[in-house]
Amino acid sequence: MALANLLRGTAFFAGFLPSFSRLGYEARRRRWPSARLNFQGQRWLVTGASAGIGRAIAVGAAQAGAEVVAVARQRDALERLAQDLPTGTLRPLTADLSLMQAVEQLARQSVARHGPFHVLVNNVGAMFNQPATSEEGLDKGYATNLLGHYHLTRALLANGGLGTAATVMHMSSGGMYNVPLELERLDSHRRYDGTLAYATHKRAQVALNGWWRRHYGDAINSYVMHPGWVDTPGVASAMPEFRRAVGGLLRDPEAGADTALWLAATRPAQASPEGIWFDRALRSAHRLPGTRDGAHVEALVRKLDQSLAALQPPLQLTA
Ligand SMILES: NC(=O)c1ccc[n+]([C@@H]2O[C@H](COP(=O)([O-])OP(=O)(O)OC[C@H]3O[C@@H](n4cnc5c(N)ncnc54)[C@H](OP(=O)(O)O)[C@@H]3O)[C@@H](O)[C@H]2O)c1
């Protein structure tokens, strides 16, 4: 089993390194036209905005004129970011995306103070190498990577927090190429493997984006994206060996943020609800055999709704 995991991991990293690393970004960006971003008059809500890719998205949007509500758990990091911003407006708001009551409060507060939003960036994500349970009794990875943003998006749809045809972005990961959508892997602690659980959350985000597009395509313009492999605090703490191995080939956070800012600026039409955006292009969400064999997305949505419905006290905001 350990050998199989090692071989699978090595094949994955070697196969995707040229594309997902800085090398792929540098090669592709030469073909992109240069254009100044202009988000004047827009209001953005960005989760996980105090560090890494989320921070680069929040700063990029604010410097291009957007008023950005920046969400994370630690207020001091958000306040430092707001103070250090040379131009633009960034409004700190604390919330823990792994707690559904906190997500609901975030939906209320952010809209009452700053909404409705033109752009929502569902960026928070983390790899939990050990199984962990939230105060609400949910698997922490499942809650942080999937359920929190599902609830946030629905809550904002329910309370008018998203303007007409608002852009909604979900931050997936190329790790999802490794796995099918196995519902038990989303939140089970039996035979727990943090890398596989994380990859499955990211696979679920991709499936869910197709669902958002099919069911809410008139209300929101939903995209799912992969940022490439980026040097961030999250990678340093959860994947130190990977970081050492890839080293100087990791992208910087601004490169990781590029596709998100580009999607918001161009709002490209998406002929099919399937696929994942990466380096400014829509790409297939399947590269390896067997990854199409997973659960149907409707079963995923039922599971997410059941997780939310089981919480006490009951949640109020659902679309
Ligand atoms: N880095 C990569 O190579 C890579 C590759 C593929 C996909 N991604 C995805 O890109 C996204 C960003 O990754 P990153 O590497 O930039 O992350 P990161 O460096 O770990 O930064 C995470 C940000 O999210 C906040 N955060 C973490 N947990 C939170 C929670 N429960 N509630 C609210 N805020 C929380 C953190 O601030 P606080 O600690 O103050 O809350 C911080 O601002 C994730 O979805 C990740 O899965 C990253």
The ligand as an SDF file (V2000), in Angstrom:
LIG
                    3D

 48 52  0  0  0  0  0  0  0  0999 V2000
   -0.6960   26.5090   -2.9030 N   0  0  0  0  0  0  0  0  0  0  0  0
   -0.8820   25.6290   -3.8860 C   0  0  0  0  0  0  0  0  0  0  0  0
    0.0560   25.1180   -4.5230 O   0  0  0  0  0  0  0  0  0  0  0  0
   -2.2740   25.2230   -4.2600 C   0  0  0  0  0  0  0  0  0  0  0  0
   -2.4450   24.3240   -5.3360 C   0  0  0  0  0  0  0  0  0  0  0  0
   -3.7230   23.9610   -5.6910 C   0  0  0  0  0  0  0  0  0  0  0  0
   -4.8080   24.5050   -5.0300 C   0  0  0  0  0  0  0  0  0  0  0  0
   -4.6240   25.3540   -3.9910 N   0  0  0  0  0  0  0  0  0  0  0  0
   -5.8040   25.8870   -3.3070 C   0  0  0  0  0  0  0  0  0  0  0  0
   -5.7280   27.3070   -3.2640 O   0  0  0  0  0  0  0  0  0  0  0  0
   -6.3850   27.7880   -2.0890 C   0  0  0  0  0  0  0  0  0  0  0  0
   -5.4510   28.6890   -1.3160 C   0  0  0  0  0  0  0  0  0  0  0  0
   -4.3180   27.9310   -0.9480 O   0  0  0  0  0  0  0  0  0  0  0  0
   -3.0310   28.5960   -0.2600 P   0  0  0  0  0  0  0  0  0  0  0  0
   -1.9520   27.6120   -0.4550 O   0  0  0  0  0  0  0  0  0  0  0  0
   -2.8860   29.9910   -0.7200 O   0  0  0  0  0  0  0  0  0  0  0  0
   -3.4960   28.5820    1.2910 O   0  0  0  0  0  0  0  0  0  0  0  0
   -2.7400   29.1200    2.5890 P   0  0  0  0  0  0  0  0  0  0  0  0
   -1.3940   29.5910    2.2770 O   0  0  0  0  0  0  0  0  0  0  0  0
   -2.8840   28.0460    3.6190 O   0  0  0  0  0  0  0  0  0  0  0  0
   -3.6460   30.3640    3.0400 O   0  0  0  0  0  0  0  0  0  0  0  0
   -4.8960   30.0890    3.5530 C   0  0  0  0  0  0  0  0  0  0  0  0
   -5.7000   31.3550    3.8440 C   0  0  0  0  0  0  0  0  0  0  0  0
   -6.9770   30.9120    4.2680 O   0  0  0  0  0  0  0  0  0  0  0  0
   -7.2170   31.3260    5.6130 C   0  0  0  0  0  0  0  0  0  0  0  0
   -7.9110   30.2060    6.2510 N   0  0  0  0  0  0  0  0  0  0  0  0
   -7.4410   28.9610    6.4780 C   0  0  0  0  0  0  0  0  0  0  0  0
   -8.3860   28.2160    7.0810 N   0  0  0  0  0  0  0  0  0  0  0  0
   -9.4710   29.0160    7.2300 C   0  0  0  0  0  0  0  0  0  0  0  0
  -10.7510   28.8340    7.7880 C   0  0  0  0  0  0  0  0  0  0  0  0
  -11.1260   27.6800    8.3470 N   0  0  0  0  0  0  0  0  0  0  0  0
  -11.6320   29.8630    7.7440 N   0  0  0  0  0  0  0  0  0  0  0  0
  -11.2750   31.0500    7.2090 C   0  0  0  0  0  0  0  0  0  0  0  0
  -10.0650   31.2910    6.6700 N   0  0  0  0  0  0  0  0  0  0  0  0
   -9.1770   30.2850    6.6970 C   0  0  0  0  0  0  0  0  0  0  0  0
   -5.8410   31.6460    6.1960 C   0  0  0  0  0  0  0  0  0  0  0  0
   -5.8890   32.6460    7.2000 O   0  0  0  0  0  0  0  0  0  0  0  0
   -6.2130   32.2980    8.7520 P   0  0  0  0  0  0  0  0  0  0  0  0
   -5.2300   31.2500    9.1570 O   0  0  0  0  0  0  0  0  0  0  0  0
   -6.0590   33.6020    9.4760 O   0  0  0  0  0  0  0  0  0  0  0  0
   -7.6220   31.8200    8.7750 O   0  0  0  0  0  0  0  0  0  0  0  0
   -5.1570   32.2080    4.9510 C   0  0  0  0  0  0  0  0  0  0  0  0
   -5.5750   33.5340    4.7270 O   0  0  0  0  0  0  0  0  0  0  0  0
   -6.8370   26.5450   -1.3190 C   0  0  0  0  0  0  0  0  0  0  0  0
   -8.1630   26.2320   -1.6390 O   0  0  0  0  0  0  0  0  0  0  0  0
   -5.9200   25.4600   -1.8430 C   0  0  0  0  0  0  0  0  0  0  0  0
   -6.5040   24.1910   -1.7110 O   0  0  0  0  0  0  0  0  0  0  0  0
   -3.3820   25.7320   -3.5880 C   0  0  0  0  0  0  0  0  0  0  0  0
  1  2  1  0
  2  3  2  0
  2  4  1  0
  4  5  1  0
  4 48  2  0
  5  6  2  0
  6  7  1  0
  7  8  2  0
  8  9  1  0
  8 48  1  0
  9 10  1  0
  9 46  1  0
 10 11  1  0
 11 12  1  0
 11 44  1  0
 12 13  1  0
 13 14  1  0
 14 15  2  0
 14 16  1  0
 14 17  1  0
 17 18  1  0
 18 19  2  0
 18 20  1  0
 18 21  1  0
 21 22  1  0
 22 23  1  0
 23 24  1  0
 23 42  1  0
 24 25  1  0
 25 26  1  0
 25 36  1  0
 26 27  1  0
 26 35  1  0
 27 28  2  0
 28 29  1  0
 29 30  1  0
 29 35  2  0
 30 31  1  0
 30 32  2  0
 32 33  1  0
 33 34  2  0
 34 35  1  0
 36 37  1  0
 36 42  1  0
 37 38  1  0
 38 39  2  0
 38 40  1  0
 38 41  1  0
 42 43  1  0
 44 45  1  0
 44 46  1  0
 46 47  1  0
M  CHG  2   8   1  16  -1
M  END
$$$$
